Structure formats: structure tokens, C-alpha cells
Amino acid sequence: MLLEDYFHFLAPNDIRLKGTRVGIETVLYDFIYRSCSPEHIADTYPTINIEQVYATILYYHCKRQKVENYLNEWFEFGRKMREKQECNLPHDIIRLRQLKAERDAKRAYAS
């Protein structure tokens, strides 16, 4: 079995663990940025198993530059989407933020 057989390459920016909807970015984010153990990651996501987690980590180490570029694009996409959401907030969210700011200001004044 080849290492790539563990993955479904839907697009250059969408690599998933075969048989799941879990992207490699999910596993790698937990492993690299949250310092989670492979066992913890496998326990956290019930649709993947420990073998798939290790295959993802090995794929990262074997194709480091390619996967780091993939992750950077994923981070950038997420940043752009959050920016876009901020520009188009529902009225209810804006109102809740105003209420929270007013409450925080009252608490700061009372202190």
C-alpha cells in the first residue's frame, strides 16, 4: 500500500482521509499546533483511526514543503472568510456585541 492510498485528493486545497470527511489539516493542526498525541487525535475524531493519523503525520514529514504550503493556504482561506463574515454580520450579532460592550463598560466603571 502506498502512503497516498490513505488519502482522497479532491483538489489541490482539499485532501481528506479516505473514507471520511476529515481533512488532513484537522489532524495536522492538532498534532503540530496543539501538540496532541496521535492517540488523542484518533480518540477525538471517531471517524478516523490511529493508522490514518500516523499516515497523515508521515505524509506531512515526507512531503513537508507541499503540506506546509497546503496548511498556509488553509490558514489564509480561514482568515479571509473570517474577514468576510465580519463585514456581513447579522443585525442580532451586532446588537449582542453592543450589549456586551455596554455591560463591560458598566463593570469597568463600577470597579
N, CA, C and O atoms as a Tinker XYZ file with bonds, in Angstrom:
   444  protein
     1  N      0.843000   -1.177000    0.000000    73     2
     2  CA     0.000000    0.000000    0.000000    64     1     3
     3  C      0.892000    1.246000    0.000000    63     2     4     5
     4  O      1.849000    1.330000    0.770000    81     3
     5  N      0.577000    2.196000   -0.855000    73     3     6
     6  CA     1.299000    3.456000   -0.903000    64     5     7
     7  C      0.737000    4.412000    0.136000    63     6     8     9
     8  O     -0.433000    4.321000    0.508000    81     7
     9  N      1.563000    5.318000    0.597000    73     7    10
    10  CA     1.130000    6.299000    1.584000    64     9    11
    11  C     -0.052000    7.112000    1.066000    63    10    12    13
    12  O     -0.988000    7.395000    1.815000    81    11
    13  N     -0.014000    7.490000   -0.210000    73    11    14
    14  CA    -1.088000    8.286000   -0.805000    64    13    15
    15  C     -2.432000    7.550000   -0.818000    63    14    16    17
    16  O     -3.483000    8.177000   -0.946000    81    15
    17  N     -2.397000    6.211000   -0.683000    73    15    18
    18  CA    -3.637000    5.431000   -0.673000    64    17    19
    19  C     -4.503000    5.727000    0.556000    63    18    20    21
    20  O     -5.680000    5.367000    0.584000    81    19
    21  N     -3.938000    6.369000    1.552000    73    19    22
    22  CA    -4.703000    6.724000    2.748000    64    21    23
    23  C     -5.559000    7.975000    2.539000    63    22    24    25
    24  O     -6.393000    8.308000    3.381000    81    23
    25  N     -5.350000    8.663000    1.420000    73    23    26
    26  CA    -5.983000    9.957000    1.214000    64    25    27
    27  C     -6.827000   10.004000   -0.043000    63    26    28    29
    28  O     -6.626000    9.251000   -0.996000    81    27
    29  N     -7.778000   10.921000   -0.006000    73    27    30
    30  CA    -8.591000   11.217000   -1.182000    64    29    31
    31  C     -8.239000   12.651000   -1.568000    63    30    32    33
    32  O     -8.534000   13.583000   -0.819000    81    31
    33  N     -7.620000   12.834000   -2.716000    73    31    34
    34  CA    -7.188000   14.143000   -3.184000    64    33    35
    35  C     -8.318000   14.747000   -4.021000    63    34    36    37
    36  O     -8.387000   14.542000   -5.233000    81    35
    37  N     -9.196000   15.491000   -3.355000    73    35    38
    38  CA   -10.354000   16.075000   -4.036000    64    37    39
    39  C     -9.960000   17.275000   -4.893000    63    38    40    41
    40  O    -10.525000   17.490000   -5.965000    81    39
    41  N     -8.997000   18.048000   -4.421000    73    39    42
    42  CA    -8.495000   19.237000   -5.118000    64    41    43
    43  C     -7.132000   19.556000   -4.509000    63    42    44    45
    44  O     -6.778000   19.004000   -3.467000    81    43
    45  N     -6.366000   20.436000   -5.143000    73    43    46
    46  CA    -5.069000   20.782000   -4.555000    64    45    47
    47  C     -5.182000   21.341000   -3.137000    63    46    48    49
    48  O     -4.244000   21.235000   -2.347000    81    47
    49  N     -6.329000   21.933000   -2.819000    73    47    50
    50  CA    -6.528000   22.503000   -1.485000    64    49    51
    51  C     -7.539000   21.719000   -0.657000    63    50    52    53
    52  O     -8.117000   22.252000    0.290000    81    51
    53  N     -7.749000   20.460000   -1.011000    73    51    54
    54  CA    -8.718000   19.631000   -0.277000    64    53    55
    55  C     -8.274000   18.166000   -0.291000    63    54    56    57
    56  O     -8.601000   17.400000   -1.198000    81    55
    57  N     -7.515000   17.809000    0.751000    73    55    58
    58  CA    -7.040000   16.431000    0.900000    64    57    59
    59  C     -7.706000   15.856000    2.139000    63    58    60    61
    60  O     -7.589000   16.408000    3.234000    81    59
    61  N     -8.403000   14.746000    1.958000    73    59    62
    62  CA    -9.114000   14.133000    3.078000    64    61    63
    63  C     -8.637000   12.713000    3.315000    63    62    64    65
    64  O     -8.101000   12.046000    2.430000    81    63
    65  N     -8.856000   12.279000    4.550000    73    63    66
    66  CA    -8.559000   10.888000    4.874000    64    65    67
    67  C     -9.601000   10.025000    4.177000    63    66    68    69
    68  O    -10.803000   10.258000    4.303000    81    67
    69  N     -9.132000    9.041000    3.452000    73    67    70
    70  CA   -10.014000    8.205000    2.641000    64    69    71
    71  C    -11.116000    7.586000    3.494000    63    70    72    73
    72  O    -10.859000    7.056000    4.575000    81    71
    73  N    -12.341000    7.662000    2.991000    73    71    74
    74  CA   -13.488000    7.082000    3.681000    64    73    75
    75  C    -14.077000    7.992000    4.758000    63    74    76    77
    76  O    -14.983000    7.590000    5.489000    81    75
    77  N    -13.556000    9.229000    4.854000    73    75    78
    78  CA   -14.057000   10.169000    5.851000    64    77    79
    79  C    -14.244000   11.536000    5.203000    63    78    80    81
    80  O    -13.906000   11.742000    4.037000    81    79
    81  N    -14.785000   12.458000    5.979000    73    79    82
    82  CA   -14.846000   13.851000    5.539000    64    81    83
    83  C    -13.798000   14.685000    6.274000    63    82    84    85
    84  O    -13.837000   15.914000    6.218000    81    83
    85  N    -12.875000   14.037000    6.952000    73    83    86
    86  CA   -11.852000   14.714000    7.740000    64    85    87
    87  C    -10.673000   15.087000    6.843000    63    86    88    89
    88  O    -10.073000   14.231000    6.193000    81    87
    89  N    -10.354000   16.384000    6.821000    73    87    90
    90  CA    -9.218000   16.866000    6.047000    64    89    91
    91  C     -7.922000   16.661000    6.812000    63    90    92    93
    92  O     -7.915000   16.599000    8.042000    81    91
    93  N     -6.827000   16.558000    6.071000    73    91    94
    94  CA    -5.541000   16.371000    6.744000    64    93    95
    95  C     -5.203000   17.562000    7.633000    63    94    96    97
    96  O     -4.468000   17.421000    8.609000    81    95
    97  N     -5.739000   18.734000    7.296000    73    95    98
    98  CA    -5.465000   19.920000    8.108000    64    97    99
    99  C     -5.991000   19.762000    9.528000    63    98   100   101
   100  O     -5.413000   20.312000   10.465000    81    99
   101  N     -7.066000   19.029000    9.696000    73    99   102
   102  CA    -7.635000   18.798000   11.026000    64   101   103
   103  C     -6.657000   18.009000   11.885000    63   102   104   105
   104  O     -6.377000   18.385000   13.023000    81   103
   105  N     -6.150000   16.936000   11.349000    73   103   106
   106  CA    -5.196000   16.091000   12.073000    64   105   107
   107  C     -3.897000   16.853000   12.325000    63   106   108   109
   108  O     -3.367000   16.850000   13.436000    81   107
   109  N     -3.396000   17.500000   11.283000    73   107   110
   110  CA    -2.108000   18.179000   11.408000    64   109   111
   111  C     -2.174000   19.394000   12.318000    63   110   112   113
   112  O     -1.203000   19.689000   13.014000    81   111
   113  N     -3.286000   20.100000   12.330000    73   111   114
   114  CA    -3.423000   21.241000   13.237000    64   113   115
   115  C     -3.318000   20.765000   14.688000    63   114   116   117
   116  O     -2.604000   21.353000   15.500000    81   115
   117  N     -4.043000   19.690000   14.994000    73   115   118
   118  CA    -3.980000   19.154000   16.358000    64   117   119
   119  C     -2.580000   18.656000   16.704000    63   118   120   121
   120  O     -2.108000   18.847000   17.825000    81   119
   121  N     -1.931000   18.028000   15.756000    73   119   122
   122  CA    -0.604000   17.466000   16.003000    64   121   123
   123  C      0.471000   18.557000   16.108000    63   122   124   125
   124  O      1.269000   18.558000   17.045000    81   123
   125  N      0.487000   19.478000   15.146000    73   123   126
   126  CA     1.557000   20.476000   15.083000    64   125   127
   127  C      1.323000   21.633000   16.049000    63   126   128   129
   128  O      2.226000   22.011000   16.795000    81   127
   129  N      0.130000   22.191000   16.040000    73   127   130
   130  CA    -0.115000   23.434000   16.769000    64   129   131
   131  C     -0.701000   23.231000   18.168000    63   130   132   133
   132  O     -0.578000   24.103000   19.029000    81   131
   133  N     -1.326000   22.099000   18.387000    73   131   134
   134  CA    -1.877000   21.823000   19.715000    64   133   135
   135  C     -1.067000   20.767000   20.464000    63   134   136   137
   136  O     -1.359000   20.465000   21.621000    81   135
   137  N     -0.072000   20.219000   19.822000    73   135   138
   138  CA     0.810000   19.197000   20.407000    64   137   139
   139  C      0.039000   17.994000   20.943000    63   138   140   141
   140  O      0.400000   17.417000   21.969000    81   139
   141  N     -1.017000   17.628000   20.242000    73   139   142
   142  CA    -1.799000   16.449000   20.638000    64   141   143
   143  C     -1.088000   15.185000   20.173000    63   142   144   145
   144  O     -0.440000   15.171000   19.126000    81   143
   145  N     -1.216000   14.148000   20.948000    73   143   146
   146  CA    -0.635000   12.861000   20.559000    64   145   147
   147  C     -1.502000   12.234000   19.462000    63   146   148   149
   148  O     -2.690000   12.539000   19.359000    81   147
   149  N     -0.914000   11.369000   18.654000    73   147   150
   150  CA    -1.708000   10.673000   17.646000    64   149   151
   151  C     -2.899000    9.921000   18.266000    63   150   152   153
   152  O     -3.988000    9.892000   17.693000    81   151
   153  N     -2.680000    9.322000   19.425000    73   151   154
   154  CA    -3.750000    8.582000   20.094000    64   153   155
   155  C     -4.895000    9.509000   20.486000    63   154   156   157
   156  O     -6.067000    9.167000   20.328000    81   155
   157  N     -4.544000   10.686000   20.998000    73   155   158
   158  CA    -5.571000   11.663000   21.381000    64   157   159
   159  C     -6.367000   12.111000   20.151000    63   158   160   161
   160  O     -7.591000   12.234000   20.203000    81   159
   161  N     -5.659000   12.352000   19.051000    73   159   162
   162  CA    -6.324000   12.776000   17.818000    64   161   163
   163  C     -7.294000   11.701000   17.340000    63   162   164   165
   164  O     -8.434000   12.005000   16.987000    81   163
   165  N     -6.856000   10.460000   17.328000    73   163   166
   166  CA    -7.727000    9.353000   16.895000    64   165   167
   167  C     -8.942000    9.230000   17.805000    63   166   168   169
   168  O    -10.037000    8.919000   17.337000    81   167
   169  N     -8.760000    9.472000   19.096000    73   167   170
   170  CA    -9.878000    9.404000   20.039000    64   169   171
   171  C    -10.839000   10.582000   19.875000    63   170   172   173
   172  O    -12.033000   10.459000   20.147000    81   171
   173  N    -10.313000   11.717000   19.430000    73   171   174
   174  CA   -11.128000   12.931000   19.290000    64   173   175
   175  C    -12.075000   12.852000   18.101000    63   174   176   177
   176  O    -13.197000   13.354000   18.165000    81   175
   177  N    -11.633000   12.231000   17.027000    73   175   178
   178  CA   -12.424000   12.155000   15.795000    64   177   179
   179  C    -12.822000   10.707000   15.552000    63   178   180   181
   180  O    -12.006000    9.915000   15.081000    81   179
   181  N    -14.052000   10.352000   15.863000    73   179   182
   182  CA   -14.466000    8.950000   15.808000    64   181   183
   183  C    -14.465000    8.319000   14.412000    63   182   184   185
   184  O    -14.506000    7.094000   14.296000    81   183
   185  N    -14.419000    9.128000   13.358000    73   183   186
   186  CA   -14.446000    8.543000   12.018000    64   185   187
   187  C    -13.067000    8.176000   11.491000    63   186   188   189
   188  O    -12.948000    7.603000   10.408000    81   187
   189  N    -12.011000    8.508000   12.261000    73   187   190
   190  CA   -10.667000    8.135000   11.821000    64   189   191
   191  C    -10.019000    7.217000   12.849000    63   190   192   193
   192  O    -10.392000    7.206000   14.022000    81   191
   193  N     -9.042000    6.448000   12.381000    73   191   194
   194  CA    -8.359000    5.528000   13.292000    64   193   195
   195  C     -6.885000    5.928000   13.429000    63   194   196   197
   196  O     -6.389000    6.799000   12.714000    81   195
   197  N     -6.222000    5.285000   14.340000    73   195   198
   198  CA    -4.837000    5.622000   14.657000    64   197   199
   199  C     -3.916000    5.442000   13.446000    63   198   200   201
   200  O     -2.975000    6.216000   13.268000    81   199
   201  N     -4.174000    4.450000   12.632000    73   199   202
   202  CA    -3.366000    4.224000   11.438000    64   201   203
   203  C     -3.469000    5.407000   10.481000    63   202   204   205
   204  O     -2.472000    5.812000    9.884000    81   203
   205  N     -4.665000    5.960000   10.333000    73   203   206
   206  CA    -4.851000    7.119000    9.463000    64   205   207
   207  C     -4.139000    8.354000   10.024000    63   206   208   209
   208  O     -3.589000    9.159000    9.271000    81   207
   209  N     -4.155000    8.491000   11.327000    73   207   210
   210  CA    -3.465000    9.617000   11.958000    64   209   211
   211  C     -1.965000    9.516000   11.696000    63   210   212   213
   212  O     -1.334000   10.488000   11.280000    81   211
   213  N     -1.401000    8.340000   11.939000    73   211   214
   214  CA     0.033000    8.157000   11.692000    64   213   215
   215  C      0.374000    8.333000   10.214000    63   214   216   217
   216  O      1.429000    8.876000    9.886000    81   215
   217  N     -0.497000    7.885000    9.330000    73   215   218
   218  CA    -0.257000    8.064000    7.891000    64   217   219
   219  C     -0.240000    9.547000    7.536000    63   218   220   221
   220  O      0.566000    9.981000    6.713000    81   219
   221  N     -1.120000   10.320000    8.150000    73   219   222
   222  CA    -1.166000   11.763000    7.898000    64   221   223
   223  C      0.106000   12.435000    8.394000    63   222   224   225
   224  O      0.662000   13.296000    7.711000    81   223
   225  N      0.562000   12.053000    9.561000    73   223   226
   226  CA     1.793000   12.631000   10.120000    64   225   227
   227  C      3.001000   12.245000    9.256000    63   226   228   229
   228  O      3.877000   13.069000    8.995000    81   227
   229  N      3.034000   11.002000    8.826000    73   227   230
   230  CA     4.121000   10.557000    7.958000    64   229   231
   231  C      4.078000   11.295000    6.623000    63   230   232   233
   232  O      5.121000   11.689000    6.101000    81   231
   233  N      2.892000   11.484000    6.068000    73   231   234
   234  CA     2.742000   12.229000    4.817000    64   233   235
   235  C      3.283000   13.647000    4.991000    63   234   236   237
   236  O      3.960000   14.177000    4.110000    81   235
   237  N      2.979000   14.249000    6.128000    73   235   238
   238  CA     3.496000   15.592000    6.445000    64   237   239
   239  C      5.025000   15.595000    6.452000    63   238   240   241
   240  O      5.644000   16.488000    5.875000    81   239
   241  N      5.626000   14.619000    7.091000    73   239   242
   242  CA     7.083000   14.572000    7.165000    64   241   243
   243  C      7.722000   14.255000    5.807000    63   242   244   245
   244  O      8.800000   14.766000    5.502000    81   243
   245  N      7.079000   13.429000    5.003000    73   243   246
   246  CA     7.629000   13.063000    3.695000    64   245   247
   247  C      7.462000   14.175000    2.660000    63   246   248   249
   248  O      8.308000   14.333000    1.780000    81   247
   249  N      6.399000   14.929000    2.758000    73   247   250
   250  CA     6.080000   15.977000    1.784000    64   249   251
   251  C      5.988000   17.327000    2.489000    63   250   252   253
   252  O      5.073000   18.112000    2.241000    81   251
   253  N      6.933000   17.576000    3.354000    73   251   254
   254  CA     6.849000   18.714000    4.280000    64   253   255
   255  C      6.544000   20.046000    3.592000    63   254   256   257
   256  O      5.614000   20.743000    3.999000    81   255
   257  N      7.298000   20.411000    2.571000    73   255   258
   258  CA     7.087000   21.714000    1.920000    64   257   259
   259  C      5.704000   21.790000    1.285000    63   258   260   261
   260  O      5.010000   22.798000    1.419000    81   259
   261  N      5.309000   20.743000    0.607000    73   259   262
   262  CA     3.989000   20.707000   -0.038000    64   261   263
   263  C      2.870000   20.831000    1.008000    63   262   264   265
   264  O      1.912000   21.579000    0.814000    81   263
   265  N      2.999000   20.105000    2.095000    73   263   266
   266  CA     1.957000   20.124000    3.128000    64   265   267
   267  C      1.974000   21.449000    3.888000    63   266   268   269
   268  O      0.914000   21.950000    4.262000    81   267
   269  N      3.142000   22.021000    4.122000    73   267   270
   270  CA     3.189000   23.329000    4.774000    64   269   271
   271  C      2.534000   24.390000    3.903000    63   270   272   273
   272  O      1.839000   25.267000    4.415000    81   271
   273  N      2.748000   24.320000    2.584000    73   271   274
   274  CA     2.059000   25.237000    1.670000    64   273   275
   275  C      0.542000   25.026000    1.743000    63   274   276   277
   276  O     -0.225000   25.989000    1.757000    81   275
   277  N      0.128000   23.779000    1.789000    73   275   278
   278  CA    -1.291000   23.424000    1.917000    64   277   279
   279  C     -1.876000   24.040000    3.193000    63   278   280   281
   280  O     -2.948000   24.645000    3.159000    81   279
   281  N     -1.174000   23.885000    4.307000    73   279   282
   282  CA    -1.653000   24.426000    5.579000    64   281   283
   283  C     -1.675000   25.953000    5.557000    63   282   284   285
   284  O     -2.615000   26.562000    6.069000    81   283
   285  N     -0.661000   26.572000    4.976000    73   283   286
   286  CA    -0.646000   28.037000    4.880000    64   285   287
   287  C     -1.820000   28.554000    4.062000    63   286   288   289
   288  O     -2.429000   29.564000    4.415000    81   287
   289  N     -2.139000   27.869000    2.974000    73   287   290
   290  CA    -3.308000   28.250000    2.171000    64   289   291
   291  C     -4.595000   28.065000    2.978000    63   290   292   293
   292  O     -5.519000   28.872000    2.875000    81   291
   293  N     -4.650000   27.021000    3.765000    73   291   294
   294  CA    -5.827000   26.762000    4.603000    64   293   295
   295  C     -5.992000   27.867000    5.648000    63   294   296   297
   296  O     -7.102000   28.352000    5.870000    81   295
   297  N     -4.885000   28.267000    6.292000    73   295   298
   298  CA    -4.931000   29.368000    7.265000    64   297   299
   299  C     -5.380000   30.667000    6.590000    63   298   300   301
   300  O     -6.216000   31.395000    7.126000    81   299
   301  N     -4.826000   30.946000    5.425000    73   299   302
   302  CA    -5.166000   32.177000    4.707000    64   301   303
   303  C     -6.642000   32.181000    4.289000    63   302   304   305
   304  O     -7.318000   33.204000    4.403000    81   303
   305  N     -7.129000   31.056000    3.813000    73   303   306
   306  CA    -8.541000   30.954000    3.446000    64   305   307
   307  C     -9.421000   31.229000    4.664000    63   306   308   309
   308  O    -10.401000   31.968000    4.574000    81   307
   309  N     -9.069000   30.637000    5.793000    73   307   310
   310  CA    -9.837000   30.855000    7.021000    64   309   311
   311  C     -9.819000   32.315000    7.448000    63   310   312   313
   312  O    -10.840000   32.852000    7.876000    81   311
   313  N     -8.656000   32.963000    7.332000    73   311   314
   314  CA    -8.543000   34.378000    7.680000    64   313   315
   315  C     -9.443000   35.232000    6.785000    63   314   316   317
   316  O    -10.146000   36.120000    7.268000    81   315
   317  N     -9.417000   34.961000    5.487000    73   315   318
   318  CA   -10.253000   35.715000    4.544000    64   317   319
   319  C    -11.736000   35.504000    4.827000    63   318   320   321
   320  O    -12.523000   36.448000    4.746000    81   319
   321  N    -12.119000   34.284000    5.154000    73   319   322
   322  CA   -13.527000   34.010000    5.436000    64   321   323
   323  C    -13.989000   34.718000    6.715000    63   322   324   325
   324  O    -15.113000   35.216000    6.778000    81   323
   325  N    -13.122000   34.761000    7.733000    73   323   326
   326  CA   -13.473000   35.478000    8.966000    64   325   327
   327  C    -13.617000   36.972000    8.700000    63   326   328   329
   328  O    -14.515000   37.620000    9.238000    81   327
   329  N    -12.733000   37.516000    7.869000    73   327   330
   330  CA   -12.824000   38.923000    7.482000    64   329   331
   331  C    -14.141000   39.198000    6.769000    63   330   332   333
   332  O    -14.824000   40.181000    7.056000    81   331
   333  N    -14.480000   38.332000    5.852000    73   331   334
   334  CA   -15.720000   38.480000    5.083000    64   333   335
   335  C    -16.940000   38.408000    6.003000    63   334   336   337
   336  O    -17.888000   39.179000    5.848000    81   335
   337  N    -16.912000   37.491000    6.949000    73   335   338
   338  CA   -18.018000   37.381000    7.907000    64   337   339
   339  C    -18.156000   38.643000    8.733000    63   338   340   341
   340  O    -19.269000   39.098000    8.996000    81   339
   341  N    -17.023000   39.217000    9.147000    73   339   342
   342  CA   -17.056000   40.440000    9.956000    64   341   343
   343  C    -17.727000   41.578000    9.205000    63   342   344   345
   344  O    -18.372000   42.426000    9.820000    81   343
   345  N    -17.586000   41.609000    7.897000    73   343   346
   346  CA   -18.173000   42.676000    7.087000    64   345   347
   347  C    -19.667000   42.478000    6.855000    63   346   348   349
   348  O    -20.357000   43.416000    6.455000    81   347
   349  N    -20.165000   41.295000    7.094000    73   347   350
   350  CA   -21.568000   40.984000    6.811000    64   349   351
   351  C    -22.255000   40.345000    8.002000    63   350   352   353
   352  O    -22.957000   39.344000    7.856000    81   351
   353  N    -22.057000   40.912000    9.171000    73   351   354
   354  CA   -22.647000   40.331000   10.380000    64   353   355
   355  C    -24.156000   40.533000   10.418000    63   354   356   357
   356  O    -24.654000   41.584000   10.012000    81   355
   357  N    -24.879000   39.541000   10.899000    73   355   358
   358  CA   -26.325000   39.719000   11.096000    64   357   359
   359  C    -26.581000   40.784000   12.163000    63   358   360   361
   360  O    -25.778000   40.975000   13.077000    81   359
   361  N    -27.698000   41.462000   12.028000    73   359   362
   362  CA   -28.063000   42.526000   12.972000    64   361   363
   363  C    -28.041000   42.016000   14.414000    63   362   364   365
   364  O    -27.603000   42.733000   15.314000    81   363
   365  N    -28.503000   40.802000   14.638000    73   363   366
   366  CA   -28.553000   40.257000   16.004000    64   365   367
   367  C    -27.160000   40.168000   16.623000    63   366   368   369
   368  O    -26.997000   40.440000   17.812000    81   367
   369  N    -26.168000   39.796000   15.842000    73   367   370
   370  CA   -24.796000   39.695000   16.352000    64   369   371
   371  C    -24.265000   41.087000   16.697000    63   370   372   373
   372  O    -23.627000   41.280000   17.732000    81   371
   373  N    -24.531000   42.033000   15.834000    73   371   374
   374  CA   -24.099000   43.409000   16.100000    64   373   375
   375  C    -24.729000   43.911000   17.400000    63   374   376   377
   376  O    -24.054000   44.521000   18.229000    81   375
   377  N    -26.002000   43.655000   17.569000    73   375   378
   378  CA   -26.706000   44.094000   18.780000    64   377   379
   379  C    -26.145000   43.403000   20.028000    63   378   380   381
   380  O    -25.948000   44.052000   21.055000    81   379
   381  N    -25.889000   42.105000   19.949000    73   379   382
   382  CA   -25.311000   41.392000   21.088000    64   381   383
   383  C    -23.936000   41.948000   21.450000    63   382   384   385
   384  O    -23.612000   42.069000   22.631000    81   383
   385  N    -23.138000   42.281000   20.465000    73   383   386
   386  CA   -21.822000   42.864000   20.725000    64   385   387
   387  C    -21.956000   44.230000   21.410000    63   386   388   389
   388  O    -21.180000   44.564000   22.305000    81   387
   389  N    -22.948000   45.009000   20.977000    73   387   390
   390  CA   -23.184000   46.308000   21.608000    64   389   391
   391  C    -23.583000   46.131000   23.066000    63   390   392   393
   392  O    -23.081000   46.835000   23.943000    81   391
   393  N    -24.478000   45.197000   23.321000    73   391   394
   394  CA   -24.911000   44.939000   24.693000    64   393   395
   395  C    -23.748000   44.482000   25.563000    63   394   396   397
   396  O    -23.619000   44.907000   26.711000    81   395
   397  N    -22.912000   43.624000   25.020000    73   395   398
   398  CA   -21.749000   43.148000   25.771000    64   397   399
   399  C    -20.798000   44.308000   26.076000    63   398   400   401
   400  O    -20.291000   44.416000   27.193000    81   399
   401  N    -20.557000   45.170000   25.094000    73   399   402
   402  CA   -19.672000   46.316000   25.306000    64   401   403
   403  C    -20.230000   47.239000   26.378000    63   402   404   405
   404  O    -19.483000   47.746000   27.215000    81   403
   405  N    -21.536000   47.459000   26.355000    73   403   406
   406  CA   -22.172000   48.294000   27.381000    64   405   407
   407  C    -22.028000   47.663000   28.763000    63   406   408   409
   408  O    -21.707000   48.348000   29.733000    81   407
   409  N    -22.266000   46.367000   28.848000    73   407   410
   410  CA   -22.137000   45.656000   30.122000    64   409   411
   411  C    -20.702000   45.711000   30.642000    63   410   412   413
   412  O    -20.470000   45.948000   31.827000    81   411
   413  N    -19.739000   45.489000   29.735000    73   411   414
   414  CA   -18.329000   45.549000   30.135000    64   413   415
   415  C    -17.937000   46.949000   30.608000    63   414   416   417
   416  O    -17.175000   47.103000   31.563000    81   415
   417  N    -18.465000   47.960000   29.930000    73   415   418
   418  CA   -18.161000   49.338000   30.324000    64   417   419
   419  C    -18.730000   49.632000   31.713000    63   418   420   421
   420  O    -18.080000   50.295000   32.521000    81   419
   421  N    -19.924000   49.149000   31.989000    73   419   422
   422  CA   -20.534000   49.362000   33.321000    64   421   423
   423  C    -19.721000   48.663000   34.405000    63   422   424   425
   424  O    -19.521000   49.216000   35.486000    81   423
   425  N    -19.260000   47.465000   34.124000    73   423   426
   426  CA   -18.446000   46.731000   35.092000    64   425   427
   427  C    -17.119000   47.440000   35.339000    63   426   428   429
   428  O    -16.663000   47.528000   36.480000    81   427
   429  N    -16.499000   47.944000   34.278000    73   427   430
   430  CA   -15.228000   48.656000   34.423000    64   429   431
   431  C    -15.422000   49.938000   35.239000    63   430   432   433
   432  O    -14.577000   50.297000   36.058000    81   431
   433  N    -16.531000   50.613000   35.008000    73   431   434
   434  CA   -16.829000   51.853000   35.745000    64   433   435
   435  C    -17.087000   51.579000   37.208000    63   434   436   437
   436  O    -16.699000   52.363000   38.075000    81   435
   437  N    -17.751000   50.448000   37.486000    73   435   438
   438  CA   -18.078000   50.078000   38.877000    64   437   439
   439  C    -16.858000   49.640000   39.671000    63   438   440   441
   440  O    -16.865000   49.701000   40.901000    81   439
   441  N    -15.824000   49.206000   38.992000    73   439   442
   442  CA   -14.614000   48.705000   39.677000    64   441   443
   443  C    -13.782000   49.769000   40.279000    63   442   444
   444  O    -12.747000   49.479000   40.878000    81   443
